[in-house]
Amino acid sequence: MTVTYPEVGATREGPLPPGYHHVRRRVRVGQGHEAFTAAAAALARWEPQRGAGLRLRSDADRVALGGRFSTGIGVGPLRLWVPCLIVWVVEEPERYGFGFGTLPGHVETGEESFLLSVEPGGEVWFEIRAFSRPAKWWVRLGGPVAKLVQSAVTDRYAKAMQKAPL
């Protein structure tokens, strides 16, 4: 199964592709390499998703290139599950993160990434980058509400990483 958009990897570096709604958040999550190591471990264990209140189904306990997962938002039988694929991973001494793309069945089409980095002064930053557009007619119809939901979930991802045990 392949992702539902052609710009695979565009959240890793450089400008986000035109024709999509863009999201960017950057928050400080700690100081020093110990904080970076702990934050990277939390990120690899899906802490942003779980900390944002989403349910998670995954074929792995840890993020890995080619891994498939679904997140669910809602309650009980009203929970909406959206399938994704990890399309890139970076593991460097001062950068860790991954990007995931939408699979068929997702309500949007696009890519989102989570990246931790250590600045020269030792501050640890968490950055979220995404581009997306509706894949379902009812998401297009509810465009402003969908953008508000995406923004709220993005804020919860950032807060979850700031609260992660470092």
N, C-alpha and C positions, 0 to 999 in steps of 0.2 A: 504494500500500500504506500502510495506517495503523497506528499504534502499537496495542498490545494492552491499553491501560489508559485510563481516562477523565481522570485527573488531570494532564494534560499541563502542564508548566511548574512543577509543585509543588516541584521541587528548587531553583528559582531564589531564592525568598525565602519567609519565613513557615514555618509548621509543616508537617511532612510528614504526608501523609494517614493516617488510621487504617486498620487492617486489613492492614497490611504490616509486614515486618521493616524496621527503620530502621538505617541506617549513617551515622555522622558521624566524620570525621577532620579534624584541623586541625594542620598542621605549618608551622614557620617555614622558609622556603627562601632567605632572603637579606635584604639591607639596601639600600635606596635605589632610585631609579628605573631605574638601569642594570640592577640585578638583576631588577627587575620586568619590564623590556622583554625581557631575555634569557629569563626564565622563561615569559613569554607566548609568545615565539617557539617555545620548546620544547613548550609545551602545544599550540599550534596545529599542530605537526608530529607529534602523537601520541606524544610522549615518554613519558607515563605508561604507556601500553599496551605500547610496545616495551620500556621499562625494566623493566616487571613480568614480562617474559618471554613475553608473549602475541604471537602472530602477528597480523598485521593485513591485512585486505583492505579497500580503500576506493576510491571513485570519485573521490577527490581527494587531493592531497598535503598539503592544509591543511584544517583544520576549517572548515566553512561551514554555515549554516542550510540544512536540507533535505538535507544530505549523508547518504549511506548508507554504512555500514561494517559489517564483521564482525570479531570477534576470535575467535581460536582458541586453545584450551588443550589440551594433550595432545601425543602424539608420532605422527608419520606418519599412517597410516590410522586411528589411534585419536584423532585430533584432532577436537574438538568445536567447530564454528563456530556463533557466535550473532549474528544480524543485528540491527542497531540503526539508528536515525535521529536525526540532530541536530535537536532540537526548539526549542532557544533558544541564542542567542549574545549575550554582552554584551562590548562593546569600549568601554571608557571610559578616561580618563587614569590612573585608579588601580584599575581592576577589569577583569579579562579572564577569560572562561571560557565554558563551554557545558554544556548538558544534553542527554543522549541517552536515547531511549526504546526499549523492546523492540519488535521487529517479530515477526509470525508466524514460528514456527520457533525462537524463542529458548526456552531452558529455563526462564526466569523471565518474569514480567511486572512492569514497573515502569520506574523512571527513575533515572538517576545523573547527577551533575553534578560538574564540576571548576571551581573558581573561585579565581583569584588576586586578592589585594587588597593595597594598601599602607596600613598603619596611619598615624595622624598622626605618629608618631616615625620613620617611614621603614621599619619592618620589613615584609617581604614574606611573606605567608601564603598557603598553599595549602590549600583546603578541599574535601573530598569529602563529598557528601551523596547518599544513595540511599534509595529505598524499593522493596521487591520482595517477591514471593511466588512460589512454584513455579507453573510453567505445565505441567509434565509430571508424570505420576503418580510416576515413579521419582525425581524431585527431591523431591517431597513425602515419599516413603518414606525417603529419605536426608537428611531435614531437618537434623539436627545436623551432618552432614558437609558439606552444602551451605553452611551458615552459616559453618563453619570455613574452607572454601575461599574464600568471599566475603570473609571477614575477612583472610585471608592475602593475597589479591590486592589488597585495599584498602591494606594495609600496604605492599605492593610498589609500588603507584602512588605513595604518599607518599614512599617512599625514592627512587624513580626521579626525582621532581621535586627532592628535596633534593640528588641527585647530578648533576642536569642541569648542563651547563656554563653558568655564569652570568657 
